[in-house]
Amino acid sequence: MTVPLFLADAADLGRAEFVLGGAEGRHAAAVRRIRQGERIDLTDGAGLGAECVAREVLKDSLRVEVLRRFEVPAPSPRLVVVQGLPKGDRGELAVEMMTEAGVDVIVPWSASRSVTQWKGDRAAKSLAKWQATAREAGKQARRFHAATVTPQHSTAQVAELLAGAALALVLHEEAEEGLATVELPAAGDIVLVVGPEGGIAGEELDRFTAAKAVPALLGPTVLRTSTAGVAAAAVVQARTGRW
């Protein structure tokens, strides 16, 4: 059975024993029903990990003993996916799958053809949902480096992000070069752009290629925007040796 993973502050992980409280403590004690003497792992989400054992189960927290600490190196190259805002709950599905697949940074993008638009209070609530989804998926996948979900980006901000990448790729159905054959860097940021249901507009593609992004074909079939990112991430992960 896989040892469950929970999030904790780095300061607490430096102690021999402490109480895991808050939302993580409640989840461990009340939802996962961790028992006294059971092994758990903790991480600060930034590479620090600790093997622990539950010494006492309280109402909504655990008293844990740290058995061993360790550091997990950050994966390289870093994988960033710019995700055009999908309809309904497909955004959370995309975030969940990409987090499980090891994507390091997920950037919500308000594309011109996005049916869904994040504005006002909805923007804050939607971003919070994506971030919560990434947090829970990261624990499920036992990630010691948490996935980051950034605030919503405009097309101009995405272009700026692409310009600073070691390699920027735009998934596009009319691209001549396949993602499986594009030369990949050994370090730096690889940024993948995934359009919304309506696709990437011509003016957006022009702006991204002007920022030195390369159009790339994922494959012969048409994928939903919620699954294209995880499929592309899997190809890149395998080709860079991260998998």
N, C-alpha and C positions, 0 to 999 in steps of 0.2 A: 504494500500500500504506500502511495506517495505521501511523504511528510508534508502537512499543510504549511503554507507560507503566509505570514502576516507582516504588515508594515509597522515599523517602530522608529522612534527618533534615534539618531546616531549617538546622542549623549547617553541614552538609556542602554544602548548596545555596548557601551564601554564599561558598564557596571557588572558586578558578579551576579547580582540579583535585583530585580525590580518588578513593579506592577505594570502590566500591559493593560492600560485603561482606554477610555474614549471609545470611538466607533469600532476600532480594531479589537479592543478587549471585549466589548459586548458581542461582536460577531464570533469571536473565538469561544467565549463561555456560553452564550445563549443560543447561537445559531449552529455553529459547528460542534458544540457540546464537547469541547476538549476535556479530557479527564485527567485527574491527578496522576502524575507519572508519565504522561504521554509526551512524545517528542514533537516539537514544532521547530520550524525555522523562522527567523525574523530577518528583515532587511530594511535599510533606510531608503531603498530605491535608487541609490547612487553608487552601488557596487559593494557596500559593506553588508556582510551577512553574518549570522550567528546561529549556531546549533544550540537549541535550548530544550529544557524540559519543564513541564508545568508542575510546580511544587504545591500550588494551592489554587483551587477553583473557587472564585468568589461569585457574587450575584451577576455582575456585569464586567468582570475583569479577571485576569490571571496573574498570579505571582509566579514569575519564571526565573529559572537559574540558567545563566549563560555557560554552556559547556566549552564552546570553541568559537572563535571569531575568524573570519576569513574575508579576503578581498577578491571580487570578481572583476577582471579587466573589462573595460568598455569595449564593445565590438567595433571593429574597423574594417572597411570604411563605414561611416555612419549613413543610415538609410532614412531618407525623408520622403514622405508621400504628401503631395498636395492633393486634397480630395475635394472635387467640386461638390457642392451641397446637394445631396440626393433628396428624394421625396420621402415623407413619412419617417418610419423608424429604420430605414435602410442605412442612414448615417451611423446609427449606433452599431448596426450589424457590421458595417465596413470597419469601424474602429475596433470592435471586438476581434475580428478575424486578423486584421493587420497587427494588432498588439500581440496576439498569440503567435503570429508568424515572425515577430521580432523587429517590426518597424520601430525605429527610434523616435521619430518625430512625425506627428500628423498635423497637417495644416488645413483647416477648413477654408475653402475658397468660394467666394461669392461670384460665380461665373455668370456671364450675361444670359446663358440659357438655363440657369438653375431655376426650376419651378419654385423651390423653397427659397425663401430669403430670410436671413436673420436680421431683424431690425428691432430696436428698442429693447423692451423687457424680454422679448423672445430670444434675442441674441445671447443674453446672459444665461437664460435658462437652458438653451440648446447647447451652449458651450459647456455648461456644468454637467449636462447629461453625457456628453462625449468624454469629458475628463473622468467622470465617475465610471463610465464603461471601461475606459482604458485602465483605470486603477484596479478594478475587479478582474479584468481579463489578465492583467499582468500577474496578479497573485495566482490565478488559476494556472497560468503557464509557468509559474515559478521563475519569474524574471527578477533578477537582482539589480538590473538597471531598468527603471520604470520608463514606459513610453510617455512622451510629452505631447499634449494637445495644445497647440498655440491658440491665441485669439484669432478670430476670423481675418483673412487677408483679402484685400482687393486685388484686381488684376495687376495693378501697378506694383503692389507689394510683392506679389508672386514673381513678377519679372525681375525685381531687385534680388530676390532670393535665388533665382536661377542664375543670375549673373555672377554670384559669388560662390557657386558650387564647383566642386572638382569635376562633376559631370551632371548635366541637366538633361533629362529625357522627357518628352511629351508623348504619351501613348496616343497614337492616332491611326485610324483605320486606313489612311492613304499613304502611310510612311513606306518607304522602299526598303529600309534596313530593319531587320528583326531584332528584338530585344535579346535574343539568344546569341547574337553575333556582335553586338556593339562592344567595343573595347572598354573595359571598366577600369577605373583607377584603384590602386591598392590602399589609398588613404583619402581623407577628406570626406566631403558630403556628396552622396549620390542622391539627386532629387528627381523623383518621378511625379509627373503631373497626370492626374486622372480627371477627365471631364465629367460633367453631370449627364443626366439621361439624354438631354438634347445634343450632347457633344460639345466640342470646343469650337467656338466661332472663328471665322477666318481672321478677323482682326486680332483676336487673342493669340492665335497660332503665330501670326506675323510678329506680334510683340514679343512672344517667347523665343522665337528663333532669332530675333534681333538681339536677345539677351544671351545668345550662344547655346540655346537649348536645341537638342537634336530630336526630331520626330522618330519614334520607334514603333514598330508593329509588334503587338503582343503575340498574336497568333491568327489562324485562319477563321476562328469562330468569333462571334460577337458576345462579349460578356457584359453583364450589368455593371453599372458604375460601382455598386456595392461589393462586387467580387473581383473587378479588374485589378484593384490595388493589391489585394492579397496574392493574386496569381502572379503579378509582376514582381512583387516582393520575393516570392518563392524562387523565381528564376534568378534574381540578383543574389539572393542569399546563397544559392547553390554555386553560382559562378564565382563569387568572391571568396568562397571557402568559409563563410560564416556558418554554414550548415555542413 
